[in-house]
Amino acid sequence: MKRGLYATTALAVLLGSMAVTASAQEPAAAAAASGAEAAADAWAAATEARMTDDERFTLLHGFMPIPIGPYADPELQAKWPDDVVPGAGYVAGIARLGIPSLRETDASLGVTNPFGIRKGDTATALPAGLAIGASFNPDLAFAGARAVASEARAKGFNVLLGGGINLVRDPRGGRNFEYISEDPLLSGIMGAEAVRGAQSAGVVSTVKHFSLNSNETNRHTWNAEIDEAAHRESDLLAFQIAIERGRPGSVMCAYNLVNGQKACGNDHLLNKVLKQDWGYKGWVMSDWGAVSGPDFALRGLDQQSGEQLDKQVWFDAPLKAKLADGSLTRARLSDMVRRILRSMKANGLVDAPPAPAVDMAAHARIARQIAEQGIVLLKNDGDALPLAASVGSVAVIGRNAHVGVLSGGGSSQGLPPAGWAASIPVGGGEGSIGAWRVERWFAGAPLAALKEGLPGAKVGFDPGLYPQDAAALAARSDVAIVFVSKYEAEGFDSPDLSLPGGQDAIVAAVAAANPNTIVVLETGNPVAMPWLDKVKAVVAAWYPGQEGAAAIADVLTGKVNPSGRLPISFPAATDTLPRPTIPSYGTPEHTRVTVRMNEGSDVGYRWNARTGTKALFPFGHGLSYTRFASSGLRTDGATATLTVRNSGDRAGATVAQLYLVSRDGQPMQRLVGFRRVELAPGAEQTVEMTIDPRLLATWNGDGWTIAKGDYRFAIGDDAETLSAPVTVAMTARSWRD
């Protein structure tokens, strides 16, 4: 892979020296990695040269080995190769050349088992991607992905279809819970560590969905229009950082169109940006059902995935015809094959040793740690939390709080070892995706966890069906905890930020009956809170994964000091968004819509800064049971140091945040550094950061430019709570990646 300026001068990590990333920067390790990649390139070239054309085309397409489409026929299933593992995808290998098959699984938040096709097969179910993002902890992203990949290998898979990097551009997007954040730096760093963690276990990992897969509404016909500079400085920068640092074996393109051309057949995105400018050496796989013709191969797509979801197996006979008429050159055919082979070799798929034993208990601990560090304490008036050990009675209120915790739907849906405590069909929509729209509640009930965590308290429960019943229980309790939820799923956006099912009325009634009301959010997106000023505390638990109930109880009772910070802004109202309503929402499936991304690179908190809008809760916000102070910022625009102090009376963790707040007199905002810091009471730590110069620059059409002028930087408790700025005079310079 071509090494850009970031890779050669700024790869020491904006986060400081973290254990999992520091080793990758050691010269010996870097040399070994370079040698391994050179060996993979050589093996791929030599192996491809020995292949017949039929063998070459074998690697260019694969099917979903589950009983849908043509493979609903048992006779066809009986003809599957012996090494098929039922799951998301299968690409046949070539035994005579030692090329293994590609056995692919959806694995954004754990190894999935679509439609329960592998009877009784469960896997660790991690919290939502937003929870991982909220931890601001690259170590956890690495550990969680490695755990998932280890389980995948043990089940026979060798390709993980995870790695959601798309920025959260719309807080109503149905798939946002799979993604990491609204910020390119945070998404790029955390996404890279997830790739590294997965591939350290001997599998190929992907990053997806390349690019601008911001909404699920008419996702196959959604045309995202964006200026090149804005794209390079936002979503593309997130992917670029993730690819540079993580070095994923594959990139998955998206369903949507970008500037009028399908993402999986987008010459500019795939050939110009990814392969030419970034020097990416892995392969581009399509999303499932995202290919419209054999000419996609000429525009940069290397492999057709989930072929039975497309109208035709385009990368077989139709692409062979392109080779015969000369429109597909032999050089391009070789390039497609070699990209796949080199990633297989580089990531240990060729001659792979037996998968090691899996420690499911250790993986459960990782899932719990992610949930704990990802929970964000949004509000805590009067130190309502943590709950006092002496509390006499607690009302637990809310749908399914006695059953389990909610998870997000679609291709990332997990089935943990303890199973689903409830499955509630939602339905709706057109096409096969509607069958996937089923609320799944992971076993492990918050009610039971709170009873265990508060052994001296009387804990009552109300399901939150009627405001009067909920208020009655709240009125006779010392504290009321209301669990509210909102189900999000692949294929569907939400029309607004409201809580469904009358839950706002339940919270309002409870708050009116009990002044000590606490609200716990189990959601895959921000939500509106019309009752916010009436409650004492609000906790964002996201979709907290299989260990979520215990993690929530530990935070509420103070066993765990909350340290999560918002990876996305919570809007005050939808009319403050770049698009107050979702274009074409409610129209029939495959309705064509062109959406101008008028926010450009100013996504989330950047948009708020540009428009002078205050969020309900801003990016980077999060409270603790102790107090932190950051001070002493020093920076020359390339590196920065600051001091973080725990001035409270208990141990905890915070996230040091550094922002660019103006450039040559122009107000703007960009996160340019972050570091999670754990401190004992009274302790302080000096934090060092390296600033990626691209975060200070603009895209000039052929590279990056830092203009001469004064650049101002500030420490942030969050994106809206900033210290006095430090001014740095920068000299002009331009460069190419």
JOJOLIN-V130364 format. One record per residue. SS is DSSP state (@ for helix, = for strand, . for the rest). NEAR is the number of other ideal C-beta (glycine too) atoms within 12 Angstrom. D_CENTER is the distance of its C-alpha to the mean C-alpha in whole Angstrom. Layout:
# JOJOLIN-V130364
ss=SS near=NEAR d_center=D_CENTER
ss=SS near=NEAR d_center=D_CENTER
This chain:
# JOJOLIN-V130364
ss=. near=33 d_center=24
ss=. near=22 d_center=25
ss=. near=24 d_center=25
ss=. near=28 d_center=24
ss=@ near=25 d_center=25
ss=@ near=37 d_center=22
ss=@ near=30 d_center=22
ss=@ near=18 d_center=26
ss=@ near=20 d_center=26
ss=. near=35 d_center=23
ss=. near=28 d_center=21
ss=. near=27 d_center=23
ss=. near=37 d_center=20
ss=. near=44 d_center=19
ss=. near=44 d_center=19
ss=. near=33 d_center=22
ss=. near=23 d_center=23
ss=. near=33 d_center=20
ss=@ near=18 d_center=22
ss=@ near=30 d_center=19
ss=@ near=31 d_center=19
ss=@ near=19 d_center=23
ss=@ near=20 d_center=24
ss=@ near=34 d_center=22
ss=@ near=26 d_center=24
ss=. near=15 d_center=28
ss=@ near=11 d_center=30
ss=@ near=12 d_center=31
ss=@ near=16 d_center=27
ss=@ near=21 d_center=27
ss=@ near=14 d_center=30
ss=@ near=15 d_center=29
ss=@ near=27 d_center=26
ss=@ near=20 d_center=28
ss=@ near=15 d_center=31
ss=@ near=23 d_center=28
ss=@ near=27 d_center=27
ss=@ near=19 d_center=30
ss=@ near=19 d_center=31
ss=@ near=33 d_center=29
ss=@ near=24 d_center=30
ss=@ near=19 d_center=33
ss=@ near=27 d_center=33
ss=@ near=36 d_center=31
ss=@ near=22 d_center=34
ss=@ near=19 d_center=36
ss=@ near=30 d_center=35
ss=@ near=32 d_center=34
ss=@ near=18 d_center=38
ss=. near=19 d_center=39
ss=. near=30 d_center=38
ss=. near=16 d_center=39
ss=@ near=20 d_center=38
ss=@ near=17 d_center=37
ss=@ near=24 d_center=35
ss=@ near=37 d_center=33
ss=@ near=34 d_center=32
ss=@ near=32 d_center=31
ss=. near=44 d_center=28
ss=. near=48 d_center=27
ss== near=41 d_center=26
ss=. near=41 d_center=25
ss== near=40 d_center=25
ss=. near=41 d_center=23
ss=. near=39 d_center=26
ss=. near=35 d_center=26
ss=. near=22 d_center=28
ss=. near=28 d_center=27
ss=@ near=22 d_center=29
ss=@ near=23 d_center=32
ss=@ near=26 d_center=31
ss=@ near=16 d_center=32
ss=. near=14 d_center=35
ss=@ near=11 d_center=36
ss=@ near=11 d_center=38
ss=@ near=18 d_center=36
ss=@ near=22 d_center=33
ss=. near=12 d_center=36
ss=. near=15 d_center=36
ss=. near=26 d_center=33
ss=. near=22 d_center=33
ss=. near=15 d_center=34
ss=. near=19 d_center=30
ss=. near=31 d_center=28
ss=. near=32 d_center=25
ss=. near=31 d_center=25
ss=. near=39 d_center=21
ss=. near=46 d_center=19
ss== near=45 d_center=21
ss== near=37 d_center=24
ss== near=43 d_center=26
ss=. near=29 d_center=29
ss=. near=30 d_center=30
ss== near=28 d_center=34
ss=@ near=14 d_center=36
ss=@ near=12 d_center=38
ss=@ near=26 d_center=36
ss=. near=20 d_center=34
ss== near=34 d_center=31
ss=. near=33 d_center=29
ss=. near=33 d_center=27
ss== near=47 d_center=24
ss== near=40 d_center=22
ss== near=47 d_center=19
ss== near=47 d_center=17
ss== near=42 d_center=13
ss=. near=53 d_center=11
ss=. near=50 d_center=8
ss=. near=57 d_center=9
ss=. near=51 d_center=12
ss=. near=50 d_center=15
ss=. near=47 d_center=16
ss=. near=36 d_center=20
ss=@ near=36 d_center=20
ss=@ near=26 d_center=23
ss=@ near=21 d_center=24
ss=. near=24 d_center=26
ss=. near=24 d_center=26
ss=. near=10 d_center=28
ss=. near=12 d_center=27
ss=. near=28 d_center=24
ss=. near=28 d_center=22
ss=. near=42 d_center=19
ss=. near=44 d_center=17
ss=. near=51 d_center=14
ss=. near=55 d_center=12
ss=. near=54 d_center=11
ss=. near=53 d_center=8
ss=@ near=49 d_center=4
ss=@ near=53 d_center=6
ss=@ near=55 d_center=9
ss=@ near=54 d_center=8
ss=@ near=54 d_center=7
ss=@ near=50 d_center=10
ss=@ near=48 d_center=12
ss=. near=49 d_center=12
ss=. near=42 d_center=13
ss=@ near=46 d_center=12
ss=@ near=35 d_center=15
ss=@ near=41 d_center=13
ss=@ near=55 d_center=10
ss=@ near=39 d_center=13
ss=@ near=36 d_center=15
ss=@ near=54 d_center=12
ss=@ near=51 d_center=11
ss=@ near=38 d_center=15
ss=@ near=44 d_center=16
ss=@ near=50 d_center=14
ss=@ near=47 d_center=16
ss=@ near=35 d_center=19
ss=@ near=44 d_center=19
ss=@ near=43 d_center=19
ss=@ near=38 d_center=21
ss=@ near=28 d_center=24
ss=. near=31 d_center=23
ss=. near=29 d_center=24
ss=. near=46 d_center=21
ss=. near=42 d_center=20
ss== near=47 d_center=17
ss== near=55 d_center=14
ss== near=48 d_center=12
ss=. near=52 d_center=9
ss=. near=54 d_center=6
ss== near=53 d_center=4
ss=. near=53 d_center=6
ss=. near=49 d_center=7
ss=. near=54 d_center=9
ss=. near=50 d_center=9
ss=. near=47 d_center=13
ss=. near=46 d_center=14
ss=. near=51 d_center=14
ss=. near=38 d_center=15
ss=. near=45 d_center=13
ss=. near=43 d_center=13
ss=. near=45 d_center=9
ss=@ near=47 d_center=8
ss=@ near=52 d_center=7
ss=@ near=51 d_center=5
ss=. near=57 d_center=3
ss=. near=54 d_center=3
ss=. near=51 d_center=7
ss=. near=51 d_center=10
ss=. near=52 d_center=11
ss=@ near=47 d_center=12
ss=@ near=53 d_center=13
ss=@ near=54 d_center=10
ss=@ near=50 d_center=7
ss=@ near=46 d_center=10
ss=@ near=54 d_center=11
ss=@ near=52 d_center=8
ss=@ near=53 d_center=7
ss=@ near=45 d_center=11
ss=@ near=45 d_center=11
ss=@ near=53 d_center=9
ss=@ near=50 d_center=11
ss=@ near=41 d_center=14
ss=@ near=40 d_center=14
ss=@ near=48 d_center=14
ss=@ near=44 d_center=17
ss=. near=29 d_center=19
ss=. near=38 d_center=20
ss=. near=33 d_center=21
ss=. near=47 d_center=19
ss== near=52 d_center=17
ss== near=54 d_center=14
ss== near=50 d_center=12
ss== near=55 d_center=10
ss== near=48 d_center=9
ss== near=46 d_center=11
ss== near=49 d_center=13
ss=. near=51 d_center=14
ss=. near=45 d_center=14
ss=. near=43 d_center=12
ss=. near=46 d_center=12
ss=. near=44 d_center=14
ss=. near=44 d_center=15
ss=. near=38 d_center=19
ss=. near=33 d_center=21
ss=. near=42 d_center=18
ss=. near=34 d_center=21
ss=. near=28 d_center=23
ss== near=41 d_center=21
ss== near=31 d_center=22
ss== near=44 d_center=20
ss== near=24 d_center=23
ss=. near=37 d_center=22
ss=. near=23 d_center=24
ss=@ near=27 d_center=23
ss=@ near=24 d_center=23
ss=@ near=33 d_center=21
ss=@ near=36 d_center=19
ss=@ near=36 d_center=19
ss=. near=37 d_center=19
ss=. near=44 d_center=15
ss=@ near=50 d_center=13
ss=@ near=40 d_center=15
ss=@ near=43 d_center=15
ss=@ near=49 d_center=11
ss=@ near=49 d_center=12
ss=@ near=46 d_center=15
ss=@ near=44 d_center=14
ss=@ near=48 d_center=12
ss=@ near=45 d_center=14
ss=@ near=39 d_center=17
ss=@ near=45 d_center=16
ss=@ near=47 d_center=14
ss=. near=44 d_center=17
ss=. near=48 d_center=15
ss=. near=48 d_center=18
ss== near=49 d_center=16
ss== near=50 d_center=15
ss== near=49 d_center=14
ss== near=48 d_center=15
ss=. near=44 d_center=15
ss=. near=46 d_center=17
ss=. near=44 d_center=18
ss== near=33 d_center=21
ss== near=40 d_center=20
ss=. near=27 d_center=24
ss=. near=21 d_center=26
ss== near=29 d_center=25
ss== near=39 d_center=22
ss=@ near=47 d_center=19
ss=@ near=46 d_center=20
ss=@ near=37 d_center=24
ss=. near=38 d_center=23
ss=@ near=27 d_center=25
ss=@ near=28 d_center=24
ss=@ near=43 d_center=21
ss=@ near=41 d_center=21
ss=@ near=26 d_center=25
ss=@ near=24 d_center=25
ss=@ near=34 d_center=22
ss=@ near=40 d_center=20
ss=@ near=31 d_center=23
ss=@ near=19 d_center=26
ss=@ near=29 d_center=24
ss=. near=36 d_center=22
ss=. near=22 d_center=24
ss=. near=39 d_center=21
ss=. near=34 d_center=23
ss=. near=46 d_center=21
ss== near=42 d_center=21
ss== near=52 d_center=19
ss== near=51 d_center=19
ss=. near=49 d_center=19
ss=. near=45 d_center=16
ss=. near=41 d_center=19
ss=. near=35 d_center=22
ss=. near=38 d_center=21
ss=. near=42 d_center=24
ss=. near=30 d_center=27
ss=. near=26 d_center=29
ss=@ near=35 d_center=31
ss=@ near=26 d_center=30
ss=@ near=42 d_center=27
ss=@ near=43 d_center=28
ss=. near=28 d_center=30
ss=. near=33 d_center=27
ss=. near=36 d_center=25
ss=. near=50 d_center=23
ss=. near=48 d_center=24
ss== near=52 d_center=23
ss== near=46 d_center=23
ss=. near=47 d_center=21
ss=. near=40 d_center=22
ss=@ near=36 d_center=25
ss=@ near=29 d_center=27
ss=@ near=34 d_center=25
ss=. near=35 d_center=26
ss=. near=16 d_center=30
ss=. near=22 d_center=31
ss=. near=29 d_center=30
ss=@ near=35 d_center=30
ss=@ near=46 d_center=30
ss=@ near=29 d_center=33
ss=@ near=18 d_center=36
ss=@ near=29 d_center=35
ss=@ near=36 d_center=34
ss=@ near=24 d_center=37
ss=@ near=20 d_center=39
ss=@ near=27 d_center=37
ss=@ near=28 d_center=38
ss=@ near=16 d_center=41
ss=@ near=13 d_center=42
ss=. near=13 d_center=41
ss=. near=20 d_center=38
ss=. near=31 d_center=35
ss=. near=16 d_center=37
ss=@ near=19 d_center=37
ss=@ near=14 d_center=35
ss=@ near=29 d_center=32
ss=@ near=34 d_center=32
ss=@ near=28 d_center=33
ss=@ near=31 d_center=30
ss=@ near=44 d_center=28
ss=@ near=39 d_center=29
ss=@ near=34 d_center=29
ss=@ near=41 d_center=25
ss=@ near=51 d_center=24
ss=@ near=47 d_center=27
ss=@ near=40 d_center=26
ss=@ near=45 d_center=22
ss=@ near=42 d_center=24
ss=@ near=36 d_center=26
ss=@ near=37 d_center=24
ss=. near=40 d_center=22
ss=. near=27 d_center=25
ss=. near=39 d_center=25
ss=. near=30 d_center=29
ss=. near=14 d_center=31
ss=. near=25 d_center=28
ss=. near=11 d_center=30
ss=. near=10 d_center=30
ss=. near=22 d_center=26
ss=. near=15 d_center=27
ss=. near=13 d_center=27
ss=. near=25 d_center=24
ss=. near=16 d_center=24
ss=@ near=26 d_center=23
ss=@ near=15 d_center=24
ss=@ near=19 d_center=22
ss=@ near=38 d_center=19
ss=@ near=33 d_center=19
ss=@ near=24 d_center=20
ss=@ near=39 d_center=17
ss=@ near=47 d_center=15
ss=@ near=40 d_center=17
ss=@ near=36 d_center=17
ss=@ near=50 d_center=13
ss=@ near=53 d_center=14
ss=@ near=42 d_center=17
ss=@ near=47 d_center=15
ss=@ near=52 d_center=13
ss=. near=51 d_center=15
ss== near=47 d_center=17
ss== near=43 d_center=20
ss== near=38 d_center=21
ss== near=32 d_center=25
ss== near=31 d_center=27
ss=@ near=21 d_center=31
ss=@ near=14 d_center=34
ss=@ near=23 d_center=32
ss=. near=30 d_center=31
ss=. near=39 d_center=29
ss=. near=32 d_center=29
ss=. near=38 d_center=31
ss=. near=21 d_center=35
ss=. near=15 d_center=36
ss=. near=14 d_center=39
ss=. near=29 d_center=38
ss=. near=19 d_center=40
ss== near=27 d_center=38
ss== near=41 d_center=35
ss== near=42 d_center=34
ss== near=46 d_center=31
ss== near=46 d_center=30
ss=. near=45 d_center=27
ss=. near=37 d_center=27
ss=. near=37 d_center=26
ss=. near=46 d_center=26
ss=. near=29 d_center=29
ss=. near=31 d_center=27
ss== near=41 d_center=23
ss== near=54 d_center=19
ss== near=51 d_center=17
ss=. near=52 d_center=14
ss=. near=52 d_center=13
ss== near=44 d_center=14
ss=. near=41 d_center=14
ss=. near=45 d_center=14
ss=. near=47 d_center=11
ss=. near=44 d_center=14
ss=. near=46 d_center=15
ss=. near=35 d_center=19
ss=. near=40 d_center=19
ss=. near=27 d_center=23
ss=. near=27 d_center=24
ss=. near=25 d_center=23
ss== near=30 d_center=23
ss== near=29 d_center=25
ss== near=25 d_center=25
ss== near=25 d_center=24
ss== near=22 d_center=25
ss== near=16 d_center=25
ss=. near=26 d_center=24
ss=. near=17 d_center=25
ss=. near=20 d_center=26
ss=. near=26 d_center=25
ss=. near=18 d_center=26
ss=. near=21 d_center=26
ss=@ near=25 d_center=24
ss=@ near=30 d_center=21
ss=@ near=20 d_center=23
ss=@ near=22 d_center=24
ss=@ near=33 d_center=20
ss=. near=29 d_center=20
ss== near=28 d_center=21
ss== near=34 d_center=20
ss== near=40 d_center=20
ss== near=40 d_center=20
ss== near=46 d_center=20
ss== near=32 d_center=23
ss=. near=40 d_center=24
ss=. near=32 d_center=25
ss=@ near=51 d_center=25
ss=@ near=35 d_center=29
ss=@ near=24 d_center=30
ss=@ near=37 d_center=27
ss=@ near=41 d_center=29
ss=@ near=25 d_center=32
ss=@ near=22 d_center=32
ss=@ near=31 d_center=31
ss=. near=34 d_center=34
ss=. near=15 d_center=37
ss=. near=18 d_center=39
ss=. near=27 d_center=38
ss== near=20 d_center=39
ss== near=36 d_center=36
ss== near=31 d_center=36
ss== near=33 d_center=34
ss== near=36 d_center=34
ss=. near=24 d_center=31
ss=. near=40 d_center=31
ss=. near=20 d_center=33
ss=. near=20 d_center=36
ss=@ near=27 d_center=36
ss=@ near=18 d_center=39
ss=@ near=22 d_center=38
ss=@ near=41 d_center=35
ss=@ near=28 d_center=37
ss=@ near=21 d_center=40
ss=@ near=36 d_center=38
ss=@ near=39 d_center=37
ss=@ near=27 d_center=40
ss=. near=20 d_center=42
ss=. near=34 d_center=39
ss=. near=28 d_center=38
ss== near=41 d_center=34
ss== near=46 d_center=32
ss== near=55 d_center=29
ss== near=51 d_center=27
ss== near=50 d_center=24
ss== near=43 d_center=23
ss== near=42 d_center=20
ss== near=40 d_center=18
ss=. near=41 d_center=17
ss=. near=45 d_center=14
ss== near=39 d_center=14
ss=. near=44 d_center=13
ss=. near=36 d_center=16
ss== near=38 d_center=17
ss=. near=36 d_center=17
ss=. near=34 d_center=19
ss=. near=22 d_center=22
ss=. near=25 d_center=21
ss=. near=38 d_center=20
ss=. near=25 d_center=23
ss=. near=33 d_center=23
ss=. near=24 d_center=24
ss=. near=23 d_center=27
ss=. near=19 d_center=29
ss=@ near=39 d_center=27
ss=@ near=29 d_center=28
ss=@ near=25 d_center=32
ss=@ near=40 d_center=31
ss=@ near=43 d_center=30
ss=@ near=29 d_center=32
ss=@ near=33 d_center=35
ss=@ near=43 d_center=34
ss=@ near=36 d_center=34
ss=@ near=22 d_center=37
ss=@ near=30 d_center=39
ss=. near=35 d_center=37
ss=. near=21 d_center=36
ss=. near=33 d_center=34
ss== near=46 d_center=31
ss== near=50 d_center=28
ss== near=49 d_center=25
ss== near=48 d_center=22
ss== near=47 d_center=19
ss== near=48 d_center=17
ss== near=45 d_center=15
ss=. near=46 d_center=11
ss=. near=48 d_center=12
ss=. near=46 d_center=15
ss=. near=39 d_center=19
ss=. near=31 d_center=22
ss=. near=34 d_center=24
ss=. near=21 d_center=28
ss=. near=29 d_center=29
ss=@ near=25 d_center=28
ss=@ near=15 d_center=31
ss=@ near=27 d_center=32
ss=. near=40 d_center=30
ss=. near=31 d_center=30
ss== near=37 d_center=27
ss== near=43 d_center=23
ss== near=48 d_center=20
ss== near=48 d_center=17
ss=. near=53 d_center=16
ss=. near=52 d_center=13
ss=. near=54 d_center=13
ss=. near=55 d_center=14
ss=. near=54 d_center=14
ss=. near=43 d_center=17
ss=. near=45 d_center=19
ss=@ near=51 d_center=18
ss=@ near=46 d_center=21
ss=@ near=38 d_center=23
ss=@ near=47 d_center=20
ss=@ near=54 d_center=21
ss=@ near=44 d_center=25
ss=@ near=34 d_center=25
ss=@ near=45 d_center=23
ss=@ near=44 d_center=26
ss=@ near=36 d_center=28
ss=. near=27 d_center=28
ss=. near=25 d_center=27
ss=. near=33 d_center=24
ss=. near=36 d_center=24
ss=. near=45 d_center=21
ss=. near=38 d_center=19
ss=. near=48 d_center=15
ss=. near=49 d_center=15
ss=. near=50 d_center=13
ss=. near=56 d_center=10
ss=. near=52 d_center=12
ss=. near=41 d_center=15
ss== near=44 d_center=17
ss=. near=37 d_center=20
ss=. near=24 d_center=23
ss=. near=21 d_center=24
ss=@ near=27 d_center=23
ss=@ near=15 d_center=26
ss=@ near=27 d_center=24
ss=. near=35 d_center=21
ss=. near=33 d_center=22
ss=. near=30 d_center=22
ss=. near=19 d_center=24
ss=. near=22 d_center=24
ss=. near=32 d_center=21
ss=. near=30 d_center=23
ss=. near=26 d_center=25
ss=. near=27 d_center=24
ss=. near=18 d_center=26
ss=. near=17 d_center=28
ss=. near=15 d_center=28
ss=. near=25 d_center=25
ss=. near=17 d_center=26
ss=. near=19 d_center=27
ss=. near=20 d_center=27
ss== near=28 d_center=25
ss== near=20 d_center=25
ss== near=33 d_center=23
ss== near=19 d_center=24
ss=. near=36 d_center=21
ss=. near=22 d_center=23
ss=. near=37 d_center=21
ss=. near=29 d_center=20
ss=. near=38 d_center=19
ss=. near=34 d_center=19
ss=. near=47 d_center=16
ss=. near=49 d_center=16
ss=@ near=48 d_center=18
ss=@ near=38 d_center=19
ss=@ near=38 d_center=21
ss=@ near=36 d_center=22
ss=@ near=34 d_center=24
ss=@ near=25 d_center=25
ss=@ near=23 d_center=26
ss=. near=12 d_center=28
ss=. near=28 d_center=26
ss=. near=21 d_center=25
ss=. near=34 d_center=22
ss=. near=31 d_center=22
ss== near=40 d_center=20
ss=. near=39 d_center=19
ss=. near=48 d_center=16
ss=. near=47 d_center=16
ss=. near=37 d_center=19
ss=. near=44 d_center=19
ss== near=38 d_center=22
ss=. near=39 d_center=24
ss=. near=33 d_center=27
ss=. near=31 d_center=29
ss=. near=23 d_center=29
ss== near=40 d_center=28
ss== near=25 d_center=29
ss== near=40 d_center=28
ss== near=23 d_center=31
ss== near=21 d_center=33
ss== near=35 d_center=30
ss== near=21 d_center=32
ss== near=32 d_center=30
ss=. near=21 d_center=32
ss=. near=34 d_center=29
ss=. near=29 d_center=28
ss== near=27 d_center=27
ss== near=39 d_center=27
ss== near=28 d_center=28
ss== near=36 d_center=29
ss== near=26 d_center=30
ss== near=37 d_center=28
ss== near=26 d_center=30
ss== near=29 d_center=30
ss=. near=22 d_center=33
ss=. near=23 d_center=32
ss=. near=15 d_center=34
ss=. near=26 d_center=31
ss=. near=22 d_center=29
ss== near=37 d_center=25
ss== near=36 d_center=22
ss== near=46 d_center=21
ss== near=47 d_center=19
ss== near=44 d_center=21
ss== near=50 d_center=20
ss== near=47 d_center=22
ss== near=47 d_center=22
ss== near=43 d_center=24
ss== near=35 d_center=26
ss== near=26 d_center=28
ss== near=31 d_center=30
ss=. near=22 d_center=33
ss=. near=14 d_center=34
ss== near=18 d_center=31
ss== near=23 d_center=29
ss== near=32 d_center=25
ss== near=42 d_center=22
ss== near=47 d_center=20
ss== near=51 d_center=18
ss== near=44 d_center=19
ss== near=45 d_center=19
ss== near=50 d_center=18
ss== near=42 d_center=19
ss== near=39 d_center=18
ss== near=36 d_center=22
ss== near=28 d_center=24
ss== near=33 d_center=27
ss=. near=19 d_center=30
ss=. near=20 d_center=33
ss=. near=18 d_center=34
ss=. near=23 d_center=33
ss== near=22 d_center=31
ss== near=28 d_center=29
ss== near=23 d_center=29
ss== near=39 d_center=26
ss== near=28 d_center=26
ss== near=41 d_center=23
ss== near=33 d_center=23
ss=. near=37 d_center=23
ss=. near=46 d_center=21
ss=@ near=34 d_center=24
ss=@ near=41 d_center=22
ss=@ near=45 d_center=21
ss=. near=44 d_center=24
ss=. near=35 d_center=25
ss== near=31 d_center=25
ss== near=31 d_center=25
ss=. near=20 d_center=29
ss=. near=14 d_center=29
ss=. near=17 d_center=29
ss=. near=21 d_center=27
ss== near=30 d_center=27
ss== near=27 d_center=29
ss== near=31 d_center=30
ss=. near=21 d_center=32
ss=. near=18 d_center=35
ss== near=21 d_center=35
ss== near=22 d_center=34
ss== near=38 d_center=31
ss== near=33 d_center=30
ss== near=41 d_center=27
ss== near=38 d_center=27
ss== near=42 d_center=25
ss== near=39 d_center=23
ss=. near=30 d_center=23
ss=. near=39 d_center=20
ss=. near=47 d_center=20
ss=. near=29 d_center=23
ss=. near=24 d_center=25
ss== near=29 d_center=27
ss=. near=24 d_center=29
ss=. near=15 d_center=32
ss=. near=23 d_center=31
ss== near=28 d_center=32
ss== near=22 d_center=34
ss== near=30 d_center=33
ss== near=18 d_center=36
ss== near=27 d_center=34
ss=. near=18 d_center=36
ss=. near=18 d_center=35
ss== near=19 d_center=33
ss== near=21 d_center=31
ss== near=21 d_center=30
ss=. near=23 d_center=28
ss=. near=35 d_center=25
